[in-house]
Amino acid sequence: MKCKFIRADSENLISICEELGMRGKMALGPIMDTVAGVLENIRLRGDDAVREYTKKFDKVEIAPGGFRVTQEEIDRAYASVDPDLLRIMTQAAENIRIFHERQLESGYMLENGPGAKVGMRVRPLSVAGVYVPGGTAPLPSTVMMDVIPAKVAGVPRVVLCTPPRADASVDPVILAAARIAGADEIYRVGGAQAIGAMACGTLEIPRVDKICGPGNIYVNTAKRLVYGQVDIDMFAGPSEILILADESADPEFVAADMLSQAEHDKLASAITLTTSEKLAKEILAAVDRRFEQSDRKEILEASLRDYCAVLLVDDLETAVAFSDELAPEHLELCVKDPDEYIPMIRNAGAIFVGNYTPEPLGDYYAGPNHTLPTSGTARFFSPLSTGDFLKKTSILRYDKQALFECYKDVAAFADAEGLSAHAQAVRVRFEKEENEKVREG
């Protein structure tokens, strides 16, 4: 049996899943020091340091001036990609664009009394950075999920960094997806060095305002360390899925969905909560059978062994309550009446409703963003959105009479906090009038 079968109840569900490793899987330890050294070296030495790390980690030598991918390379890559895949990616991009256009925000001004206005101005970031990992497979879906919301928001310059292949080229599918999504610049650089270059800026690679995109523990640690110097999308951990299933679920569907998540990474988690012991056993059998037919056995074996399980629970209410406590990245409702349970769910990165809404639909095609909060952070983080590439500025505009109507209250509030200079900054504007009143009275 490739993953565990556990009888659970409301008392031990949390501890069981903690033992399965759903929480705290990214122990940074000495990685923090290593990445901090990389970032400091890039801050001090710029492109020379980036080139050295690219040679060290990616085994690729990049000549001075060679980080940026040329338009000719992009066009050649686009022409080399299967036309049917281009059609699919173009349709997916349209779905993503339409979904994210609904998230656009506009500013506003409010009357705060006669002569007084307050409001909010909304503007896009100037430069957004997108990181797309290389690893064991190209991820054109990540390109589109990160670049398109930025372009919808109106970001004029979207910079994409991705590791070079052994011959210093970039995967053609990545370049084709970047062209479809609308990336403005592409650079052949990966790892923590790419994050450092985008955060600090070098002669060849521009400094950005925000960095988005997934990566390994070194990339994610680098994003943590540059946060505050630039913005980032979120503190991402290994991917995870929680599936709630009753007797109406198809065990083959559930098993396939678990494996689709487990194949991401050796640390990926796939857990099913079900009320049916018969279904649980059928799911486990299907997982074992499908594992034998899979391509990524080494990754799957580790993930299934350490972080995946089918748990038998007494009722779906218990399962839903646990799901809300866990706040999973992906939550599938493979139950007879999912609409009954959706209102009960407060915490999830994305909810996939019904037996015919598998998680990969969200990864690639439907339109909602697949950059989702992990490791329980769906309690307070949201999916990547158009709004993540917009910044807001408050606007206040009072004329003299409007300020006069409230200045004593404002000054009194400042006095209550012991900030006399704040109070004086308001009172000074009416000292002349008040002194004249005193003299006249």
Secondary structure by P-SEA (a helix, b strand, c coil): ccbbbbbcccccaaaaaaaacccccccccaaaaaaaaaaaaaaaccaaaaaaaaaaccccccccccccccaaaaaaaaaaccaaaaaaaaaaaaaaaaaaaaaccccccccccccbbbbbbbbcccbbbbbbbbcccccaaaaaacaaaaaaacccbbbbbbbbcccccccaaaaaaaaaacccbbbccccaaaaaaaacccccbbbbcbbbbbbcaaaaaaaaaacccccccccccccbbbbbbcccccaaaaaaaaaaaaaccccbbbbbbbccaaaaaaaaaaaaaaaaaccaaaaaaaaaaccbbbbbcccaaaaaaaaaaacccbbbcccccccccccccccccccccccccccccccccccccccccccccccccccccccccbbbbbbbbbcaaaaaacaaaaaaaaaaaccaaaaaaaaaacaaaaaaaaaac
